[in-house]
Amino acid sequence: MTDDMALGLAGFAVLFLMILLQVPVGVAMALVGVVGTGILIGFEPALALLAIEPSAALASESLAVIAMFLLMGNLAHAGGLSAELYRLADDAFGHLKGGLIYATIGTCAGFGAISGSSVATTATMARVALPEMLDRGYARSIAAGAIAAGGTLGMIIPPSLVLILYGVLTENSIIALFLAAIVPGCLAVVFYFLSVGVTVRLAPTLARTGQRKSLSTQLTTLKQSWGVLALIIAVTGGIYGGVFTVPEAASVGASLALLLGVVRKKLTRSSFFESLAETASSTGMIFIIIIGASIYSYFATLSGLPNAAVQGIQSLGLPDWALLGALLLFYLALGAIFDTIAAMVLTLPVVYPLIIGMGYDPIWWGVINIVVLELGMITPPFGINVFVLHGMRSDLPLGQIYRGIVPFLIADILRLGLLVSVPALSLWLPRQLGWL
């Protein structure tokens, strides 16, 4: 091992230690990157990175998409669109055994298509769906588990912020990634529905059966929900129909969410500024991580650590399936400990070249990467969605939430195995539409 690679390895260890000590991920990566680069090539060019990388990030049109989709999701929630979506799903599924759980999962999928964020989806459904389920006699464990697990759909249902970030950092087509995520996203909803059906059959006391809504009531709710349906159709239809580029679709979505909130008089001055503040806070956090990751990646590349790691792993002579299995287990553990974006950004410099070197499709790996990190968001001992829900409802013990998550965790593991075994489930649609 050369001195440069030893320095790269030491920097990686220091980075993990800083993160475990609660240093913000982006700050930790930037500090390690600057100090490591300074030792390797001098501190003058290293400090110049603190000007170059933020400027590049702030000038990036692709990264501006993240801010606009976050704004769209916050404005949609402030304008009451999430509540409308839940009422629509309740009309469709409320008469079934465990109907409100189906409605919650369906709404999570729909709101995920608006917000693109798992944490935002979880937080929104904790306000919208949890009181309804508890008031109607649903067990607290299954109600909380459905929200924490359903929130992960915000990561895979396009437009997904994490897919956008993966596309930007690996220079892959964002539209191809969105198309590749459609079938896995639909499978996620189907598998969750199946897990609910099995669970309420085995333990009937966990859920209740609601009254079937009349056709006239359902049509009335559908008419009242025209705003949220228009928003989803405008954004997703515009992207896949070739009407908008992804940045244009994000801007149109944010503008339409604002217009709907104002016209329907559900967006107040205070909620508008609150939406702006939440968007600015989330965007700032993501940009700091991206900037820090760029600086750290520069140092890692200079040290030669990524190439050495790839060559070292390949020299073991293990079959590709064994390496892939080890990576999935690694990401599952990482996703349970670290923030999803941080976990992905931190490991991309090493893992992405390894995946490409093994001959796997980068679009397929982007979807698999998101799915396994999504699984980590509800996996003990941490799971960020669980802590978001617990933070919003401290009367829900962590153990109770984790018990409710078990059926969905099993469904996610089965779905991950299916997607890994059959890559065509992710790649067929983008190939058919000419994006691969």
N, C-alpha and C positions, 0 to 999 in steps of 0.2 A: 504493500500500500504506500502510495506517495504521500509526501507531506500535505499537498493540496487536498487529497481525498481524506486524509486524517482530519484536516481542519473542517472539511465539509461534514464529516460524520460528527465531530464535536459540536458544530453549529446546530445540526439536527437535534442532538441530545439536549442542548441548551434551550432550543426552541420548545421542545416538549415540556421541559421543566418549567419554563416561564408560563406556558399555557396552564399547566397544572397549578401554578401559583396565582392563577386568576389574572395574569397580565392579558389585556385585550389581544386577541389573536393577530389582528392586523398590525398593531404596535410591536408585538413580539417578533413577527416575521420581518418587519422593517428594520428593527434594531439589529437582529442577528445578520440580516442581509448587508446592512451598511458596515458593521464592524468586520464581518468576514471578508467582504469585498475590499475594505480598507487594508486589511492584513495582506491580502493577496496582491493587489495592484496599487495600493496607495489610497490615502484618505481623501485626497482632492477629487479624483473621479468617483469615489464612493459617495461622498456627500453630494455630488452633482446628481446622483440618482434621486435624491429627495426633491429635486426640482423637475427632473425629466419625467419620472413615472407619474406623479400626480397630474402634471400637465397633459400627458398622454391619456390618462384615464378620464379626466374632465372633458377632453376634446373628443372622446370616442362616441360616435353616434350609436354604436351597438350597446354600449353601457347606459346610454341615456334611456334606452328602452326599459330598463329596470325601474327607473324612477317613475316613468309614465304608467307602467302597469301597477306599481304600488299605489300611485295616486288614484288610478281608476278603481282599484279594490276598496280603498278607504272612502272614496266618494260614494261608491255603490252602497257600502254599508251605512254611511251617514244618511243617504237618501232613502233608506228603508228597503232597498232591493233584496237584501238577504232574507228579510222577513217574508217578503212576497214569495220568494223561491221556496221557502219552507212551507208556507201555506199550500202552495201548488203541489209539492211532494206529499204533504199530509193528505190532501184530497185523493191522491192516486193510491197511496199505500196504507192510510190510516185504519182501514177496515180489516186488515190482516192481523194475525197474531204477531205482536211485535211490530206493528205497522209504523209507529213513530221512529223506531230504529231504522227501518228501511227509508223512511222519509229523511231522517238525519243524514244517512249515508248518501242518498241521492242529492240532497242539498249541498253536502260537502263537495261532491263532484261538480255540481253546477257553480258553486261559489269559487271552487278552485279554478274553474275556467275563467272567472272574472278577476280574481285577485292574484293568482299565480303563486301564492304563498301558503305553506302548510301552517305556520304559526298564526297567520291572520285568519285562516279558515277555522282553526281550532278555537281561537279567541272569539270569533264571531258566533260560532255555533254554541259555545258555552253560554252566551247571552241569549241566543234565540231559541235553541232547542232544549237545553238542559232543564229549564224551569217547566216547560211543557211536559216532558217525560216524567219528571218527579211528581208534578201535580196530578198526573193521571195514574200514579201507582206503579210505575216501572221501578225495578230494583236499581239502586244507586250505582252498583258496580257495572251493570250492562249499559246503563245510560251514559256513564262517564267513559267507559271503554269504547263505545261507539263513536263518541265525539273525538277522543284522542286518536283513535285509529282512522276515522273518517277524515280528520284533518290532514293526514299524510297524503290524501288524494290531491291536495293543492300542489304537491311537488311533481306529480306525473301528468296530471290533466293539463294539456296546453291551454293558454300560454304559461309555461312554468318558468319561474325566475331562475331556478337552478339549471334547467336545460339551456336557457339563454346564456347563462354564465359559462357553462361547459362549452357551448358553441363558440363563444368569443375567445376563451382561453386556448382552445384546441384548433381554432380556425376551421370549424366545420359548419355546414349550412344549418342555420337555426330552423328554417322551414322544414328541412329534412328530419331534424330531430323532433320537431312538433308532430310531423306525420308518423314518425316511428313510434311515438308515445301514445298514439290514439288507441290502438288495439290493446296494449298493456294497460292503459287507463281504464278501458271498458272492462277488461278482464278483472281488474281490481274491484270494480263495483260488483260484478257478477259473483266473484269469490266471496266478497263480504256479505252479499245477500244470502248465498248458500250457507255461510257460517252462521248467520242469524237464524235462518230456518232450522238448521240442525240444533242450535243451542236452545231455542224456545220450545222445540219439540222434546228435548231431553230434560229441560227444566222449565216447565210451563209457568211457574210462579214468578219468573223473572220479568215477564212482559204481560201486557194487556191487549185486548182486542177492542178497537174503536168501532164507531158506527159508520156504515157505508154512507158516503155523501151522495145525494141525489145528482142526477145528470145536470139539472139546472144550476145547482150549487157549484159543481165542478166547472161548468162553462163560465159562471160569474167570476170564479177565482181566476180562471184562465184569462179572461178579459182584463181583470185587475192587474194581472202579472205581465201585461204586454211590455212594460218597460224593461224588466230584467231579461225577458226573452229577446227583445230587440237588441239589447246590449250584447248578449252572447252571440247572436246571429251576425251582428255587424262586425264584431271583432274576428271571430273564428271564420265566418264566411268570407270576410274581406281578405284574410290571409290566404286561405286555401283556394279561394276563387281567383287569386292573382290581382285583385282590385287594389290592395294595399301591400306595401312592404311591411315587415314586422314593426319598424319604428313608426311608420304612418298609422298602422293599426292601433298601436299603443296610444298615440296622440288622439286618434279618433275616439277610442274607447274612453279615455279620460274626459274628453270634451263632452261626449254623449252622457256619461255618468253625471257630470256637473249640470248639464242642461236638464236632464230628467229630474234631478233633485230640486232644481230651481222652479221649473215649470209646475211640478206637482206640490210645491211648497213644503217639502219634507226636509230640505237642506237649509238649516238656519245659519246665521252668521257665525255663531260660536262653533257649530259642528263643522263648518267649512274650514275655519282656521285650525280646528283640532285635526282635521284630515291633513291639512298642509303640514302641521307640526309632526304628525306621525310619519308622513311620507318622508319628510326631511331627515328625521331621526333614523329611520330604517335605511334610507339611501346612503346617508353618511356612514353608517356602520358597514354596509356592504362595500362601499367605495374604499374605506380604510383597509378592509380585508384584501380587496383586489390590489390596491397600491402596495400594501405590505407583501403580498404574494409575488408581485412582479419584481420587487427588489430582492426578495429572498431567492426567487428562481434565477435571477442573474448571478447571485453568489453561488448557488448550487451548481449551475452550469460551469462557471469558472473553476470550481473545485474538481469537476469531473465526477462527482458522486453519482449523478443519475446514470451515466453511461456505465460506470463501474458496477453499480447495483444491478443493472439490466444484464450485463455480461456475467456477473457472478451468479445470478439466479439461473441464467440459461446454461451455465457451465455445470450445474447440478445434474443435468440430464433427465430431469423429471418430465413426465408427459405433460402436455399442455393442460389436460383436464385437471391434473393435480395442482398445477400452478394457479389455474383459475379458481379452483375450490379454496385454496389457501388465501387468495385475494378476497374472495367473497366473505370468508370468515374474518379476515382482517378488517374489512370495511364494516361488517356488522358490529364488531367490537368498537371500532372507531366512531361509528355513528351513534352508539349508545353513550359515548363519553363527550364528544365534541359537537359543536354546532355543525350542521350539515354542510353549509357553504365552506366553513373552515376546513372540515375534513376532506372535502373534495379538492379544494384549491391547494391544500398543503401537500397532498400526495400525487397530484397530476404530473409534476416534473419527473417522477420516477415510474409511476404506474403506466402512464399513457404510452411512453416508448416501449415498455414491456409488452403491452397489449398489441400494439402495432407490429412489434417484432414477432409475436406468435401468430400473426396473420389474421387476427380478429378484426371485424369491421368496426371502425371508430364510432359510427352512428349507433350500432347495436350496443357497444360498450357504454355509450353515454346513457342509454335507457337502463341497462343493467346496473350501472353505477348509481343512478338515481333510485332505482327500486330497492337496492340493498341498503342505501343510506336512509331511505324512507322507512325501511324496516327497523333500522337503528333508532329512529325517533320515538319508538314506543317500546324499546327493549330495555329491561332492567340492566344495570342498577340506576340508570339515569333516564334517558328518553326525554328530549326537550318538550315534546307535546304534552307529556304527562305532567311536567313541572309547570308548563303554561296553564294547564287546566287547574292544577292544584293551587297555583298562585291566584287564580281568579275565584276559585271556590275552596277556601281553606277548610270548609266543613267536610270535604271529600278527602279521606286519608289516602296516601299514596298506595298502600296495600290494596285498598278497595278498587282504585283505578286499575292497577295492574291485573287484578283478578278479572275485571271486565274486559281487559284487552286480550286475554288468552285465546278466545275463538278467532279473533281477527289476526293474531300473530300466526296461528296455525295456517290460516288462509293465505297470508302473505308468503310464508315459507313454501307452500305448495305452488303458488303463482310464480315465485322466483325460480323454482326448479323447472317449471314448464317453460318459462321464457329463456332460460339458459339452454335447455335441451332442444328447443325449437326456435332458432334465431329468426326464421321466416315470419313469426308472429310480429316481430318488430320491423323487419325490413321489407315485407311484401308491399305495404302501401306506398312508402316513398319510391320503391322501384317502379310500381305500376304507374305512378304519376310523374315519373321522369326525373326524380331528385337524387337518384343514385345511379 
